[in-house]
Amino acid sequence: MIDCARYRRSMMTDPNDSDPQLREYQRSCHECGLFTERLLDFESRLDRALRVAVPVPADAATRADSGGRTVVPLRAASQPVSRSASLGKGWLAIAASVLVAFGVAGALWLSASGPTLAADVVTHMAGEPEAWRRTDVPVPAGALQDVLRDSHLRLAAGAGMVSYASSCRFRGHQVPHLVIQTASGPVTVMVLVHDRVPKSVWFDEQGYRGVIVPVAGHGSLAVLTRGTAADLSAIEHIAARVQDSIVWTG
């Protein structure tokens, strides 16, 4: 099954992949369509950067093209320019163009990382099914603080009742995995201080729906529910409430 993460990984590997399933998914997903446009624009910029011509030395006045015709370079037709100056300017142009191209590549990598991060969050959920039970028993304050301490934060009362708290290994780091009881049922919150997204990333797959929101200076926050008990606007409200309740201690 194709989702945003798989589609974008495929496009980063080969933006000209003609797989009909990928093309159909591109047409059905507005965000992935925009991603593809940016990727193809980057490919074009990179191609132009690598094709920047080094100015031809004055002594190379003519050359023959593929059809045997004699071509006079524009540089040769004007006043002579020293070989070292020409080469220097040419390589500066190449360097500048390549730097611009890699800047675009970095932005594309960030926009592709969001759906991949969401897929990893959903996969992680399958490993802790016991966290989803409804309960009115809160995690002891001391145990909750132990889980949050390494991420340099604490939760104010406005976040809601935390019924589950665990420090989980995720993408090579220990991160807080919390469950907050709400009127719509249990909601999982993962504080991802080592993973950032440029903007909110929504997902609805494998029985989970939620959002990953950027947290300025502190990575991101993943908030998700299981099933369809909560609509997306409710999830967005919960994410905002939890984010407002976080007190960063370092």
C-alpha positions as CSV (number, residue, x, y, z in Angstrom):
1,M,0.0,0.0,0.0
2,I,1.4,3.4,-1.0
3,D,1.3,6.2,1.6
4,C,3.0,9.6,1.7
5,A,6.2,8.2,3.3
6,R,6.7,5.5,0.6
7,Y,5.8,7.8,-2.2
8,R,8.3,10.5,-1.2
9,R,11.1,8.0,-0.6
10,S,10.5,6.6,-4.1
11,M,10.6,10.1,-5.6
12,M,13.8,11.0,-3.8
13,T,15.3,7.8,-5.3
14,D,14.0,8.4,-8.8
15,P,11.8,11.5,-9.4
16,N,11.1,10.2,-13.0
17,D,9.7,6.8,-11.8
18,S,6.8,6.0,-14.1
19,D,5.1,3.5,-11.8
20,P,1.4,4.0,-12.5
21,Q,0.6,3.5,-8.8
22,L,3.0,6.3,-7.8
23,R,1.5,8.6,-10.4
24,E,-2.0,7.9,-9.3
25,Y,-1.0,8.6,-5.7
26,Q,0.6,11.9,-6.8
27,R,-2.7,13.0,-8.4
28,S,-4.7,12.0,-5.3
29,C,-2.5,13.8,-2.7
30,H,-2.2,17.5,-3.1
31,E,0.8,17.8,-0.7
32,C,2.7,15.0,-2.5
33,G,2.0,16.8,-5.8
34,L,3.6,19.9,-4.5
35,F,6.5,17.9,-3.1
36,T,7.1,16.4,-6.6
37,E,7.0,19.8,-8.2
38,R,9.7,21.1,-5.8
39,L,11.8,17.9,-6.3
40,L,11.7,18.3,-10.1
41,D,12.6,21.9,-9.8
42,F,15.6,20.9,-7.6
43,E,16.7,18.3,-10.2
44,S,16.5,21.0,-12.9
45,R,18.6,23.5,-10.8
46,L,21.1,20.8,-10.0
47,D,21.5,19.9,-13.7
48,R,22.0,23.6,-14.6
49,A,24.5,23.9,-11.8
50,L,26.6,21.0,-13.0
51,R,26.4,22.3,-16.6
52,V,27.8,25.8,-15.8
53,A,30.4,26.3,-18.5
54,V,33.9,27.3,-17.6
55,P,34.8,30.3,-19.9
56,V,36.8,29.2,-22.9
57,P,40.5,30.5,-23.0
58,A,41.2,33.1,-25.6
59,D,43.6,30.7,-27.4
60,A,40.7,28.3,-28.2
61,A,39.2,30.6,-30.8
62,T,37.2,28.0,-32.7
63,R,35.9,24.5,-32.4
64,A,33.8,22.1,-34.5
65,D,30.3,21.1,-33.3
66,S,28.8,17.6,-33.8
67,G,27.8,18.5,-37.3
68,G,31.3,19.5,-38.3
69,R,30.4,23.2,-38.4
70,T,33.0,25.7,-37.0
71,V,31.8,27.6,-33.9
72,V,33.4,30.7,-32.5
73,P,32.9,31.0,-28.7
74,L,31.5,34.3,-27.5
75,R,34.4,34.8,-25.2
76,A,36.9,34.4,-28.1
77,A,35.0,36.9,-30.1
78,S,35.5,39.6,-27.5
79,Q,38.6,40.9,-25.7
80,P,41.0,38.3,-24.4
81,V,40.7,37.2,-20.8
82,S,43.4,35.6,-18.7
83,R,43.1,31.8,-18.4
84,S,43.3,31.9,-14.6
85,A,40.7,34.6,-14.2
86,S,38.3,32.8,-16.5
87,L,38.7,29.5,-14.7
88,G,38.4,31.2,-11.4
89,K,35.1,32.9,-12.3
90,G,33.8,29.6,-13.8
91,W,34.5,27.6,-10.7
92,L,32.9,30.3,-8.5
93,A,29.8,30.1,-10.5
94,I,29.7,26.3,-10.3
95,A,30.2,26.5,-6.5
96,A,27.5,29.1,-6.0
97,S,25.0,27.1,-8.1
98,V,25.8,23.8,-6.3
99,L,25.4,25.5,-2.9
100,V,22.0,26.8,-4.0
101,A,21.0,23.3,-5.3
102,F,22.0,21.6,-2.0
103,G,20.0,24.2,-0.1
104,V,17.0,23.1,-2.0
105,A,17.8,19.5,-1.4
106,G,18.0,20.1,2.3
107,A,14.5,21.7,2.3
108,L,13.2,18.7,0.2
109,W,14.7,16.3,2.7
110,L,12.9,18.0,5.6
111,S,9.6,17.9,3.8
112,A,10.1,14.2,3.0
113,S,11.1,13.4,6.6
114,G,7.7,14.3,8.1
115,P,5.7,11.4,6.6
116,T,8.6,9.1,7.3
117,L,8.6,10.2,10.9
118,A,4.8,9.6,11.1
119,A,5.3,6.1,9.8
120,D,7.9,5.4,12.4
121,V,5.5,6.7,15.2
122,V,2.7,4.5,14.0
123,T,5.0,1.4,13.8
124,H,6.2,2.2,17.4
125,M,2.6,2.1,18.6
126,A,2.2,-1.6,17.7
127,G,4.8,-2.5,20.3
128,E,2.9,-1.1,23.3
129,P,-0.8,-2.1,23.1
130,E,-1.2,-2.0,26.9
131,A,-0.9,1.7,26.8
132,W,-4.3,2.2,25.1
133,R,-6.6,1.0,27.9
134,R,-9.1,3.4,29.5
135,T,-8.5,4.0,33.1
136,D,-9.0,6.7,35.8
137,V,-5.8,5.8,37.6
138,P,-3.0,8.4,37.0
139,V,0.7,7.7,36.8
140,P,2.3,8.7,40.2
141,A,3.9,12.2,39.9
142,G,7.4,10.9,40.7
143,A,7.3,8.2,38.0
144,L,6.0,10.8,35.5
145,Q,8.8,13.2,36.3
146,D,11.4,10.4,35.9
147,V,10.2,9.8,32.4
148,L,10.2,13.5,31.5
149,R,13.5,14.5,33.1
150,D,15.9,13.4,30.4
151,S,13.9,15.5,27.8
152,H,14.2,18.6,30.1
153,L,10.5,19.2,30.6
154,R,7.5,18.8,32.9
155,L,3.8,18.9,32.4
156,A,1.4,21.4,34.0
157,A,-2.0,20.3,35.1
158,G,-3.7,21.5,31.9
159,A,-2.4,18.6,29.9
160,G,-5.0,16.2,31.4
161,M,-4.6,13.0,33.4
162,V,-1.6,10.9,32.3
163,S,-2.4,7.2,32.7
164,Y,0.7,5.8,31.1
165,A,4.3,7.0,31.0
166,S,7.3,5.3,29.6
167,S,10.8,6.2,28.3
168,C,11.0,4.5,24.9
169,R,13.8,3.9,22.5
170,F,12.8,5.7,19.3
171,R,15.2,6.5,16.4
172,G,18.2,6.0,18.6
173,H,17.0,8.2,21.5
174,Q,15.0,7.7,24.7
175,V,11.8,9.7,24.3
176,P,8.8,10.2,26.6
177,H,5.7,8.1,25.5
178,L,2.6,9.3,27.4
179,V,-1.1,8.4,27.3
180,I,-3.5,11.1,28.3
181,Q,-7.2,10.2,29.1
182,T,-9.7,12.4,27.2
183,A,-13.4,12.4,26.6
184,S,-12.7,10.8,23.3
185,G,-10.6,8.1,24.8
186,P,-6.9,7.5,25.4
187,V,-4.5,9.8,23.4
188,T,-0.9,9.0,22.9
189,V,1.7,11.8,23.1
190,M,5.4,11.3,22.1
191,V,7.8,14.1,22.8
192,L,10.4,14.0,20.0
193,V,13.1,16.4,21.0
194,H,15.5,15.0,18.5
195,D,13.2,15.0,15.4
196,R,11.9,18.2,13.8
197,V,9.4,18.9,11.1
198,P,9.0,22.1,9.1
199,K,5.2,22.2,9.6
200,S,2.4,20.0,11.0
201,V,2.2,16.6,9.5
202,W,-1.2,14.8,9.5
203,F,-1.5,11.1,9.1
204,D,-4.3,8.5,9.1
205,E,-3.0,4.9,8.6
206,Q,-3.0,1.4,10.1
207,G,-5.8,2.3,12.4
208,Y,-4.2,5.4,13.9
209,R,-4.8,9.0,13.2
210,G,-2.9,12.0,14.5
211,V,-0.6,14.9,13.9
212,I,3.1,15.7,14.4
213,V,3.5,19.4,15.2
214,P,6.8,21.4,15.3
215,V,8.0,22.8,18.6
216,A,10.3,25.7,18.1
217,G,13.7,24.9,19.6
218,H,12.5,21.5,21.0
219,G,11.9,19.2,18.1
220,S,8.3,18.0,17.6
221,L,5.3,16.6,19.3
222,A,3.4,13.5,18.0
223,V,-0.2,13.2,19.1
224,L,-2.4,10.3,17.9
225,T,-5.5,8.3,18.7
226,R,-6.5,4.7,17.8
227,G,-9.6,4.2,15.6
228,T,-11.9,7.0,14.6
229,A,-13.3,8.1,17.9
230,A,-11.7,11.5,17.6
231,D,-11.9,13.7,14.5
232,L,-8.9,15.7,13.3
233,S,-10.1,18.9,14.8
234,A,-10.3,17.2,18.2
235,I,-6.8,15.9,17.8
236,E,-5.5,19.3,16.8
237,H,-7.1,20.8,20.0
238,I,-5.5,18.1,22.2
239,A,-2.1,18.7,20.6
240,A,-2.4,22.4,21.2
241,R,-3.5,21.8,24.8
242,V,-0.6,19.5,25.5
243,Q,2.0,21.8,23.9
244,D,0.7,24.7,26.0
245,S,1.1,22.6,29.1
246,I,4.7,21.7,28.5
247,V,7.2,23.6,30.7
248,W,10.7,23.3,29.4
249,T,13.3,23.1,32.1
250,G,16.5,23.1,30.0
